[in-house]
Amino acid sequence: MELQKENIHLNGLAKRLDMTATETFRQLQRLTEAGLLEKMPNGKYRLTLYAKLVLDMSSPLEFVSKFREHFQHHDTSLIPYEFRARLGDLSGGEVVVNTVEMYNRIALMLRDAEKRIDVTVEGFESLLNTTRERLQQGLKVRWLMYESYRTKAKSFLRSANKFPEMRLSQSIAVDIVLTDKAAAIALTSNKDVSYSVFFGSDPRFLRWTEDMFAYEWEKAKPWYP
């Protein structure tokens, strides 16, 4: 992973990894024999094309390993395989477990949005007033809701003079709040009081969330109160 950043001499790599030169040499030798590294004429080591592919493919595993405690208690089985295989795209995000901080950050996301807001309603119901206010201010707003939420949504929207675009679904794999600037996602938890949320704003994080919401949106059916 250090060699992804730049080609490095043995001693420089040993210093970065806080290892002895002897142990670093052993590791470099093993990786070279495995076809992952090659030594250049100037003495520096670099990744092979094969190694670059391996690192790209190991990105999801690195991500779930980093947050292993989180994934011990959060179910990813409802997420389609093609999105589970891309979980490494979320590696630029951070997880927030404090409920107050979580809702404050999402509220700030909604206030900072300039073009659009997409939200799965069930997980973030308490924020719907804010999304409705942003709708009145001219933003494009979409609500993805469970079928069972239909009656509650009618009551909530009774006094509205402008409606978000809404769709109903029997199942939603992941709770999402998505704007043109940032995204928040929450997986189903097997604990009664565990609702941690991943936040991110880098392009890969946003692309994964946009694609995931689009997938859920397309399989849902349009609904009007």
N, C-alpha and C positions, 0 to 999 in steps of 0.2 A: 504493500500500500504506500509506503514511503517512496518507492520507485515510480509510482504513478505521478508523483509531483515533479521529479527530475531524476536524471541519471546521477549516481553517487559512487564515490570510491568506498572501499571497504571501511577504512578508518572513519570516514564521515558518517557512514551508516551506523557503525558501532556506537558512535557518540550520540546520534539521534535516538537510538533504541536503548541506550544505557546498558549495553552489553559489552563483554570483552571482545577483543579483536579475534581471538581464537574461536569463540562460540559464533560470532558473526560469520567468520569464514566457513565454518561447518554448515551453517544455514544457507549461505550463498551457494555452497557446493551442492547441497541437496536440491535446492531449487533449480540450479543449472542442469543437474542430471535429470530432473523431471521435465526439462524443456520449458521452464517458466522464465528463466533468466539467461542472459548471455553477457560475457565480459567483452568490453570494447577494447580496441587497440590502446586507448589512453588509460586503461586500467579501471574505468568506471563500469558499473553494472547497469543494465537496462532490461526492461520487460520485453519478452518476445510477443509477437502478435497473438500467440496462443494464450499467454498470460493475461493479456488485455481482455480477451474474450472471457476467460475464466473469472476475472474480477468483475466484469459486467454482469455475468450470470450469477455471481455470488452476492450481489448487492442486496437482494431481498433477504437472504439468510443473515447477512451482517446486520440489517435493520431489525429483524425480529429477535436476533441474539442480543442486540443492544437493549431492547425493551422486553427481555424475556419475562420479567415479572408481570408486566402489563398483559402479555399474551398468555400467561398462565390462567388468566381469569376473564379473558375477552374472546368471544367466539368469532372466528373468521370464516366459518364453514358456509355461511350464506353468501359470501362474496364470490362471484364467479371466478373460475381458475385464472382466466386471462388477467384479472385484476390482482389476484393474490400473487401471481408471478411478477407483478410490477410493484410490489410493496416497497421495494428499494427506492422508488420515486419519492417516497415520503420521508426519506432519511434526513432531509434538510429541515424537517419540522421539529417541534418540541411538544412534550406531553405535559398537560396541566391537570392536577388532581384536586386542587382546591376549588370548591364549588363557587365561591364568591368571585375569585379571580377569573374562573372560567366564564361566568356570565358577564362580568365586566369587560373582558376582552372581546367577547362576541358582540356585546352592545357597541363597543368602540368600532369594531369591524363594520357593523351596520350603519353607523353614523358616518364613517369615512367612505363608504361605497359611493361611486360616482355614476355608474351605469346600470348595474343590475344586482339583484339579490335572489339567490336560489336557496330554498330551505326545505328540509324534511320536517314536517310540522310536529310529529309526535314527540320527538326528542327535545325540541326547542320551543314548545308552546308558549312559554312565558315571554318570548321575544316577538311574538306576532304583532303586538301593537306597534312596535318600532318598525317592523317591515311594512305595516299598513301605512304608517306616517310617511315612510320613504316612497311608497307607491304614490301617495298624494303629491309628493314633490317631483314626480316625473320619472322615477326609476322604474325599470322593468322588474317585476317581482313574480316569482313562480313558487307555488306551494305544492309540495308532494305529500299527500296524506294517505293514511290507512283508510280502507273502506269504512271501518268502524267509527271514524272521526267525522263522518258526514253530518250527523245531527248537530254535533257541537260546533262545527264550522258554520252551519246555517245560523245558529244563535249568535255566534261571534261576529258574523258579517251583516247582521240584520240592519244595522244603521249605516252601513257603508254606502257611499255614492260611487265608489270605484272599486273594482274587484281585481285581485291578482289573478294571474293565469293559474288554474288549479287542475290537478289530476289525482285520481284515487288508485291505490294499489293494495293488493291483499298482503303483500310482504315487501319490506324494505330492508336491504342488507346492511346498510350503514347510515347513521344519522349525519346529515351534512348541513353546514351553513357555508355558502359560497358567494363571494362578491367578485368584482373585477380586480380586486387588489389582494385578497387573502381568502383562506379557507379554514374551516374547522370540521373535524370528523370525529365521530364517536362510535365505537363498536359495541355490540351487545355484550353485556356483562353477565357472568354467572353468580355474581355477588348481589345481595339486595341493595347495598348502598355503595356502589362503586361505579362512578360515571366519569371517567377521565376522558379528556379530549385532546386530540392532536391538533396543533395549530401550525400553519405554514404559509409562506407567501412567495417562495421561490418558484420558478417556472415549472419544474418537474412536479412539485407538490400540487400546484394549481392544475396542471394538465391531468394528473391522476384523478383529482377530485371532480374536475369538469367532465371527464369521460365517465366516471362512476355515476354522477348525477344524470348525465345524458342517457346512460344505459337504463337506469331506474325510471326515468321520465318516459322513455319510449315505450316501455312495456306497461305503463299505467294508462288508464282511460280518462279522457277529458271529463270534467265535471263543472257544472254551473249551479250556484245556489238558487 
